Structures are given as C-alpha cells and as structure tokens.
Amino acid sequence: SIKPLIVYTPSFERGKTPDTIVNDHKFDGGPSNSGDSYYGDVTIRFAVQKSLNTVAWQLYDELTPKVGLQYLKDMNFTNIVKDDYVTATALGGFTTGVSTLEMASAYSTLENDGMYRNPTCIKSIVDSDNNIIYTSSQKDTVIYTETASRMMTDVMTDVMKSGTGRSANLDNGMPCAGKTGTTSDYNDVWFSGYTPYYTATTWTGYDNNTKLRKGEERNLAKKLWRATMAKIH
C-alpha cells in the first residue's frame, strides 16, 4: 500500500501515465509477484490493479529511493531511517514501519489533489461560556501535483472495481479508490482508501508477529475498511 505514495504518483509527476508500458518479469536481485505470476508488457494501471511487485520495483529503481522517500518525509512520516534508502522500500520493506495515521493522512493527500494537511484530533476548544479559545489551523502543503494525484485516484478506482481491492468496494454507488498491502508471509495485511468524503487505513496482524491464517483473517483489513466506511457514509 506504500506503492502509490512513493512509486506511482511520483512517477506520474515525471512523465509516466496510467497507460505507460512496463515489462513485468522475474529478474535477478528483484522481487517475486504474488503467486509467481508474470504478465510481460503491462500498463501501470494493470500493474496497480494486480499489485505487481516487479513493476513497482523497476519504477522505484528508476526514480531512486532518495526521491521517493522524500515524499513521506514531507508528509511527516516519523520513522524513515538511513537503512530505508534501498529499493525494497518500494514494497514496504521499512526498518521500523509506518502507522495507520500516517498512511491515512498520506492517502487523504492524494484525495485532496496533492495537498497535505497535518492530521489533528481537535477542531476547536470552547470555554464554559462557549467562547472559542482555540481553533485548529490546518495549513495546506503541496506534496503531489494535482494531475498526478488525479491519475493515481483514477487508477486506484479501478483497483476497487476489478483489482485486488474489489471486495472492499462500497455497494451504495459511492466512488472509492484504494490499495491493498500484504507482507510476504501474511504477518501484516493493510488497506488504505478514500471516497470524496472520508479516508481510512486499516491494519490487521498479531502483536507477536504471527502469520495470519488463510481465508478470513487475510481478508479482515478490507472487510473492516468496508464496514467502517459504509457505516460513516
């Protein structure tokens, strides 16, 4: 689920489009795709729908980790360390990791046409006489271009319609964009996504790093996201 933030949207800013062709294949020193499936020449749109690791890896290698990770630092991700400046972070291979709050705020940046707002739990504070004594001032910071953000949203809308996120799609006609996230041995499963109104990120896993069991447990992140978003809408 980190791929849209540090690989695909930055690549869209640098001339790539959802229709750009990349060769999906197994190569020395690179990752495997889920199920060891490879499709040859594919569009970026298709690669995101299928969450193809080899395509993200190649684009990130071209982009460089230094460029990609700067986007996270600009959105106040707090645990980016020196050892993270490797190609493996294209697939979420971080030393420490990220939080659901950081992911939700980053995905809301994509929904907001590339404008980041520091997340807060407080809108305002009033005294006993209802005088406003504090109002949260959320400053907009440009992270991604509007064009790149909208391309990424369009691509992730297809993820919800016919890709890895289709079981999380809301059935009330509400437009949704989102992306799955899974570690190699199913120790963690993520889902991040948004509508025009709300953004949410879910993580499922065990505190002792136990592998999630096949079936229901591995689908919980999407089910939780869908249930929560359906309720609040």
Protein Blocks (a to p, Z undefined) as FASTA:
>chain_A
ZZmmmmmmmmmmnopafklccdddddehiacdehiiaebjadfklmmmnopaklmmmmmm
mnopmlmmmmmmmnopakbcfklmcfklmnopafkbpcfklmmmmmmmmmnnopacdddf
bfbdcdfkopafbdcddddddfbdfklmmmmmmmmmmmmmmmmklmmpccehpacddddd
ddfkopaccdddddfkbccddddddfklpacdehjlmmmmmmmmmmmmmmmZZ
